[in-house]
């Protein structure tokens, strides 16, 4: 039967890998303890478990049925155990899934320039100032009074408002005034009509 020879570097590497897999610390070990000048000792408590399935890999060492603390001794020709410094690369930390966050650039609300605002304000004020007098004249214009013709003197109509008292008794005086006025105002100055009103309420 052929045996296997394990040198110091292979043994140290194997123990280092085992500690890494078990996440065991060299300063305060829970599974593998370094025994000076002798080798290494497995110090964890072992409990019997269910048989392994066919897919599982068998354990490196079979543990006896009685729950005794096993000692794994690896003999080395020069097993002088100085403080073996093991450089253990830290396990890569699983990267969390990067969530893509779409950040919309903050856009300030587009405000109308003050110049344009003042321009429109001035326009509306001028428009209102122009329309207001027209509206006032349109809606406040008194209704035209209705007149009745009393007489016609020298081509001039003598009229009186319908709602006034009868002025028939005043006609001679009115005709005299119209003739006198026409004598002094001829041509373009001659009136076309005269409206006579009474002084009575």
NUGUGU-648252 format. One record per residue (C-alpha): residue number from 0; x, y, z; chain; residue in one letter. Coordinates in steps of 0.2 Angstrom, whole numbers. Layout:
REM NUGUGU-648252
<atom num="NUM" xx="X" yy="Y" zz="Z" chaine="A" residu="A"/>
...
This chain:
REM NUGUGU-648252
<atom num="0" xx="0" yy="0" zz="0" chaine="A" residu="X"/>
<atom num="1" xx="6" yy="17" zz="-4" chaine="A" residu="X"/>
<atom num="2" xx="6" yy="31" zz="8" chaine="A" residu="X"/>
<atom num="3" xx="4" yy="49" zz="6" chaine="A" residu="X"/>
<atom num="4" xx="17" yy="61" zz="12" chaine="A" residu="X"/>
<atom num="5" xx="12" yy="78" zz="18" chaine="A" residu="X"/>
<atom num="6" xx="24" yy="92" zz="19" chaine="A" residu="X"/>
<atom num="7" xx="23" yy="108" zz="31" chaine="A" residu="X"/>
<atom num="8" xx="17" yy="120" zz="18" chaine="A" residu="X"/>
<atom num="9" xx="3" yy="108" zz="12" chaine="A" residu="X"/>
<atom num="10" xx="-3" yy="105" zz="30" chaine="A" residu="X"/>
<atom num="11" xx="-3" yy="123" zz="34" chaine="A" residu="X"/>
<atom num="12" xx="-13" yy="127" zz="18" chaine="A" residu="X"/>
<atom num="13" xx="-25" yy="113" zz="22" chaine="A" residu="X"/>
<atom num="14" xx="-28" yy="119" zz="40" chaine="A" residu="X"/>
<atom num="15" xx="-30" yy="137" zz="34" chaine="A" residu="X"/>
<atom num="16" xx="-43" yy="132" zz="21" chaine="A" residu="X"/>
<atom num="17" xx="-52" yy="122" zz="34" chaine="A" residu="X"/>
<atom num="18" xx="-52" yy="137" zz="46" chaine="A" residu="X"/>
<atom num="19" xx="-58" yy="148" zz="32" chaine="A" residu="X"/>
<atom num="20" xx="-72" yy="136" zz="28" chaine="A" residu="X"/>
<atom num="21" xx="-77" yy="135" zz="46" chaine="A" residu="X"/>
<atom num="22" xx="-75" yy="154" zz="48" chaine="A" residu="X"/>
<atom num="23" xx="-64" yy="149" zz="63" chaine="A" residu="X"/>
<atom num="24" xx="-52" yy="162" zz="71" chaine="A" residu="X"/>
<atom num="25" xx="-34" yy="158" zz="74" chaine="A" residu="X"/>
<atom num="26" xx="-34" yy="169" zz="90" chaine="A" residu="X"/>
<atom num="27" xx="-49" yy="162" zz="98" chaine="A" residu="X"/>
<atom num="28" xx="-53" yy="146" zz="89" chaine="A" residu="X"/>
<atom num="29" xx="-69" yy="136" zz="90" chaine="A" residu="X"/>
<atom num="30" xx="-65" yy="121" zz="79" chaine="A" residu="X"/>
<atom num="31" xx="-46" yy="119" zz="76" chaine="A" residu="X"/>
<atom num="32" xx="-33" yy="123" zz="89" chaine="A" residu="X"/>
<atom num="33" xx="-14" yy="125" zz="86" chaine="A" residu="X"/>
<atom num="34" xx="-4" yy="113" zz="98" chaine="A" residu="X"/>
<atom num="35" xx="14" yy="120" zz="99" chaine="A" residu="X"/>
<atom num="36" xx="27" yy="107" zz="93" chaine="A" residu="X"/>
<atom num="37" xx="14" yy="94" zz="90" chaine="A" residu="X"/>
<atom num="38" xx="2" yy="100" zz="76" chaine="A" residu="X"/>
<atom num="39" xx="-17" yy="104" zz="77" chaine="A" residu="X"/>
<atom num="40" xx="-31" yy="99" zz="87" chaine="A" residu="X"/>
<atom num="41" xx="-50" yy="98" zz="83" chaine="A" residu="X"/>
<atom num="42" xx="-58" yy="105" zz="99" chaine="A" residu="X"/>
<atom num="43" xx="-77" yy="107" zz="93" chaine="A" residu="X"/>
<atom num="44" xx="-90" yy="96" zz="101" chaine="A" residu="X"/>
<atom num="45" xx="-96" yy="82" zz="89" chaine="A" residu="X"/>
<atom num="46" xx="-114" yy="76" zz="89" chaine="A" residu="X"/>
<atom num="47" xx="-120" yy="61" zz="79" chaine="A" residu="X"/>
<atom num="48" xx="-131" yy="66" zz="64" chaine="A" residu="X"/>
<atom num="49" xx="-142" yy="57" zz="51" chaine="A" residu="X"/>
<atom num="50" xx="-132" yy="48" zz="37" chaine="A" residu="X"/>
<atom num="51" xx="-127" yy="58" zz="22" chaine="A" residu="X"/>
<atom num="52" xx="-136" yy="57" zz="6" chaine="A" residu="X"/>
<atom num="53" xx="-127" yy="50" zz="-10" chaine="A" residu="X"/>
<atom num="54" xx="-125" yy="68" zz="-16" chaine="A" residu="X"/>
<atom num="55" xx="-116" yy="74" zz="0" chaine="A" residu="X"/>
<atom num="56" xx="-97" yy="72" zz="1" chaine="A" residu="X"/>
<atom num="57" xx="-92" yy="61" zz="16" chaine="A" residu="X"/>
<atom num="58" xx="-83" yy="69" zz="31" chaine="A" residu="X"/>
<atom num="59" xx="-64" yy="69" zz="30" chaine="A" residu="X"/>
<atom num="60" xx="-63" yy="60" zz="47" chaine="A" residu="X"/>
<atom num="61" xx="-75" yy="48" zz="54" chaine="A" residu="X"/>
<atom num="62" xx="-80" yy="51" zz="72" chaine="A" residu="X"/>
<atom num="63" xx="-81" yy="37" zz="85" chaine="A" residu="X"/>
<atom num="64" xx="-99" yy="34" zz="91" chaine="A" residu="X"/>
<atom num="65" xx="-95" yy="39" zz="109" chaine="A" residu="X"/>
<atom num="66" xx="-95" yy="58" zz="111" chaine="A" residu="X"/>
<atom num="67" xx="-77" yy="60" zz="115" chaine="A" residu="X"/>
<atom num="68" xx="-67" yy="76" zz="110" chaine="A" residu="X"/>
<atom num="69" xx="-57" yy="70" zz="96" chaine="A" residu="X"/>
<atom num="70" xx="-39" yy="75" zz="93" chaine="A" residu="X"/>
<atom num="71" xx="-32" yy="76" zz="76" chaine="A" residu="X"/>
<atom num="72" xx="-14" yy="76" zz="77" chaine="A" residu="X"/>
<atom num="73" xx="-4" yy="79" zz="61" chaine="A" residu="X"/>
<atom num="74" xx="15" yy="74" zz="64" chaine="A" residu="X"/>
<atom num="75" xx="27" yy="85" zz="55" chaine="A" residu="X"/>
<atom num="76" xx="46" yy="82" zz="55" chaine="A" residu="X"/>
<atom num="77" xx="49" yy="99" zz="62" chaine="A" residu="X"/>
<atom num="78" xx="34" yy="103" zz="71" chaine="A" residu="X"/>
<atom num="79" xx="40" yy="118" zz="79" chaine="A" residu="X"/>
<atom num="80" xx="25" yy="130" zz="80" chaine="A" residu="X"/>
<atom num="81" xx="30" yy="147" zz="79" chaine="A" residu="X"/>
<atom num="82" xx="16" yy="159" zz="78" chaine="A" residu="X"/>
<atom num="83" xx="10" yy="155" zz="61" chaine="A" residu="X"/>
<atom num="84" xx="3" yy="170" zz="53" chaine="A" residu="X"/>
<atom num="85" xx="-10" yy="166" zz="41" chaine="A" residu="X"/>
<atom num="86" xx="-16" yy="178" zz="28" chaine="A" residu="X"/>
<atom num="87" xx="-34" yy="175" zz="26" chaine="A" residu="X"/>
<atom num="88" xx="-42" yy="185" zz="12" chaine="A" residu="X"/>
<atom num="89" xx="-59" yy="191" zz="18" chaine="A" residu="X"/>
<atom num="90" xx="-74" yy="184" zz="10" chaine="A" residu="X"/>
<atom num="91" xx="-81" yy="194" zz="-3" chaine="A" residu="X"/>
<atom num="92" xx="-97" yy="203" zz="3" chaine="A" residu="X"/>
<atom num="93" xx="-112" yy="199" zz="-8" chaine="A" residu="X"/>
<atom num="94" xx="-116" yy="215" zz="-17" chaine="A" residu="X"/>
<atom num="95" xx="-133" yy="221" zz="-15" chaine="A" residu="X"/>
<atom num="96" xx="-143" yy="223" zz="-30" chaine="A" residu="X"/>
<atom num="97" xx="-141" yy="240" zz="-36" chaine="A" residu="X"/>
<atom num="98" xx="-158" yy="248" zz="-38" chaine="A" residu="X"/>
<atom num="99" xx="-159" yy="260" zz="-52" chaine="A" residu="X"/>
<atom num="100" xx="-167" yy="276" zz="-46" chaine="A" residu="X"/>
<atom num="101" xx="-171" yy="288" zz="-60" chaine="A" residu="X"/>
<atom num="102" xx="-169" yy="305" zz="-53" chaine="A" residu="X"/>
<atom num="103" xx="-178" yy="318" zz="-64" chaine="A" residu="X"/>
<atom num="104" xx="-168" yy="334" zz="-64" chaine="A" residu="X"/>
<atom num="105" xx="-176" yy="348" zz="-54" chaine="A" residu="X"/>
<atom num="106" xx="-183" yy="360" zz="-65" chaine="A" residu="X"/>
<atom num="107" xx="-188" yy="377" zz="-59" chaine="A" residu="X"/>
<atom num="108" xx="-205" yy="382" zz="-65" chaine="A" residu="X"/>
<atom num="109" xx="-204" yy="393" zz="-80" chaine="A" residu="X"/>
<atom num="110" xx="-210" yy="410" zz="-74" chaine="A" residu="X"/>
<atom num="111" xx="-216" yy="423" zz="-86" chaine="A" residu="X"/>
<atom num="112" xx="-203" yy="437" zz="-86" chaine="A" residu="X"/>
<atom num="113" xx="-208" yy="453" zz="-77" chaine="A" residu="X"/>
<atom num="114" xx="-207" yy="463" zz="-93" chaine="A" residu="X"/>
<atom num="115" xx="-220" yy="453" zz="-102" chaine="A" residu="X"/>
<atom num="116" xx="-232" yy="453" zz="-87" chaine="A" residu="X"/>
<atom num="117" xx="-231" yy="472" zz="-86" chaine="A" residu="X"/>
<atom num="118" xx="-234" yy="473" zz="-105" chaine="A" residu="X"/>
<atom num="119" xx="-250" yy="463" zz="-104" chaine="A" residu="X"/>
<atom num="120" xx="-256" yy="472" zz="-88" chaine="A" residu="X"/>
<atom num="121" xx="-253" yy="489" zz="-97" chaine="A" residu="X"/>
<atom num="122" xx="-263" yy="482" zz="-112" chaine="A" residu="X"/>
<atom num="123" xx="-278" yy="476" zz="-102" chaine="A" residu="X"/>
<atom num="124" xx="-279" yy="492" zz="-92" chaine="A" residu="X"/>
<atom num="125" xx="-279" yy="503" zz="-108" chaine="A" residu="X"/>
<atom num="126" xx="-292" yy="492" zz="-116" chaine="A" residu="X"/>
<atom num="127" xx="-303" yy="493" zz="-101" chaine="A" residu="X"/>
<atom num="128" xx="-300" yy="512" zz="-100" chaine="A" residu="X"/>
<atom num="129" xx="-306" yy="513" zz="-118" chaine="A" residu="X"/>
<atom num="130" xx="-321" yy="502" zz="-117" chaine="A" residu="X"/>
<atom num="131" xx="-328" yy="509" zz="-101" chaine="A" residu="X"/>
<atom num="132" xx="-334" yy="526" zz="-107" chaine="A" residu="X"/>
<atom num="133" xx="-342" yy="518" zz="-122" chaine="A" residu="X"/>
<atom num="134" xx="-352" yy="506" zz="-110" chaine="A" residu="X"/>
<atom num="135" xx="-356" yy="521" zz="-99" chaine="A" residu="X"/>
<atom num="136" xx="-363" yy="531" zz="-114" chaine="A" residu="X"/>
<atom num="137" xx="-372" yy="516" zz="-121" chaine="A" residu="X"/>
<atom num="138" xx="-381" yy="511" zz="-105" chaine="A" residu="X"/>
<atom num="139" xx="-384" yy="527" zz="-97" chaine="A" residu="X"/>
<atom num="140" xx="-390" yy="537" zz="-112" chaine="A" residu="X"/>
<atom num="141" xx="-408" yy="543" zz="-108" chaine="A" residu="X"/>
<atom num="142" xx="-422" yy="537" zz="-119" chaine="A" residu="X"/>
<atom num="143" xx="-427" yy="550" zz="-133" chaine="A" residu="X"/>
<atom num="144" xx="-442" yy="560" zz="-128" chaine="A" residu="X"/>
<atom num="145" xx="-457" yy="559" zz="-140" chaine="A" residu="X"/>
<atom num="146" xx="-463" yy="576" zz="-147" chaine="A" residu="X"/>
<atom num="147" xx="-478" yy="582" zz="-155" chaine="A" residu="X"/>
<atom num="148" xx="-479" yy="596" zz="-168" chaine="A" residu="X"/>
<atom num="149" xx="-489" yy="611" zz="-162" chaine="A" residu="X"/>
<atom num="150" xx="-487" yy="623" zz="-178" chaine="A" residu="X"/>
<atom num="151" xx="-475" yy="627" zz="-192" chaine="A" residu="X"/>
<atom num="152" xx="-469" yy="645" zz="-193" chaine="A" residu="X"/>
<atom num="153" xx="-458" yy="651" zz="-208" chaine="A" residu="X"/>
<atom num="154" xx="-452" yy="634" zz="-211" chaine="A" residu="X"/>
<atom num="155" xx="-448" yy="630" zz="-193" chaine="A" residu="X"/>
<atom num="156" xx="-457" yy="616" zz="-184" chaine="A" residu="X"/>
<atom num="157" xx="-463" yy="621" zz="-167" chaine="A" residu="X"/>
<atom num="158" xx="-464" yy="605" zz="-156" chaine="A" residu="X"/>
<atom num="159" xx="-467" yy="601" zz="-138" chaine="A" residu="X"/>
<atom num="160" xx="-464" yy="585" zz="-128" chaine="A" residu="X"/>
<atom num="161" xx="-479" yy="573" zz="-127" chaine="A" residu="X"/>
<atom num="162" xx="-479" yy="572" zz="-108" chaine="A" residu="X"/>
<atom num="163" xx="-480" yy="591" zz="-106" chaine="A" residu="X"/>
<atom num="164" xx="-496" yy="601" zz="-104" chaine="A" residu="X"/>
<atom num="165" xx="-505" yy="608" zz="-119" chaine="A" residu="X"/>
<atom num="166" xx="-496" yy="624" zz="-125" chaine="A" residu="X"/>
<atom num="167" xx="-509" yy="630" zz="-138" chaine="A" residu="X"/>
<atom num="168" xx="-513" yy="646" zz="-128" chaine="A" residu="X"/>
<atom num="169" xx="-494" yy="650" zz="-130" chaine="A" residu="X"/>
<atom num="170" xx="-493" yy="648" zz="-149" chaine="A" residu="X"/>
<atom num="171" xx="-496" yy="667" zz="-153" chaine="A" residu="X"/>
<atom num="172" xx="-481" yy="671" zz="-142" chaine="A" residu="X"/>
<atom num="173" xx="-470" yy="657" zz="-149" chaine="A" residu="X"/>
<atom num="174" xx="-474" yy="661" zz="-167" chaine="A" residu="X"/>
<atom num="175" xx="-469" yy="679" zz="-163" chaine="A" residu="X"/>
<atom num="176" xx="-452" yy="674" zz="-156" chaine="A" residu="X"/>
<atom num="177" xx="-448" yy="662" zz="-170" chaine="A" residu="X"/>
<atom num="178" xx="-451" yy="676" zz="-183" chaine="A" residu="X"/>
<atom num="179" xx="-441" yy="688" zz="-173" chaine="A" residu="X"/>
<atom num="180" xx="-427" yy="675" zz="-172" chaine="A" residu="X"/>
<atom num="181" xx="-427" yy="671" zz="-190" chaine="A" residu="X"/>
<atom num="182" xx="-426" yy="689" zz="-195" chaine="A" residu="X"/>
<atom num="183" xx="-409" yy="690" zz="-186" chaine="A" residu="X"/>
<atom num="184" xx="-403" yy="673" zz="-191" chaine="A" residu="X"/>
<atom num="185" xx="-404" yy="668" zz="-209" chaine="A" residu="X"/>
<atom num="186" xx="-396" yy="655" zz="-221" chaine="A" residu="X"/>
<atom num="187" xx="-386" yy="642" zz="-211" chaine="A" residu="X"/>
<atom num="188" xx="-391" yy="650" zz="-194" chaine="A" residu="X"/>
<atom num="189" xx="-409" yy="648" zz="-197" chaine="A" residu="X"/>
<atom num="190" xx="-416" yy="634" zz="-186" chaine="A" residu="X"/>
<atom num="191" xx="-426" yy="619" zz="-193" chaine="A" residu="X"/>
<atom num="192" xx="-436" yy="616" zz="-177" chaine="A" residu="X"/>
<atom num="193" xx="-440" yy="624" zz="-160" chaine="A" residu="X"/>
<atom num="194" xx="-445" yy="614" zz="-145" chaine="A" residu="X"/>
<atom num="195" xx="-456" yy="623" zz="-133" chaine="A" residu="X"/>
<atom num="196" xx="-458" yy="617" zz="-115" chaine="A" residu="X"/>
<atom num="197" xx="-469" yy="624" zz="-101" chaine="A" residu="X"/>
<atom num="198" xx="-462" yy="630" zz="-85" chaine="A" residu="X"/>
<atom num="199" xx="-475" yy="620" zz="-75" chaine="A" residu="X"/>
<atom num="200" xx="-471" yy="603" zz="-67" chaine="A" residu="X"/>
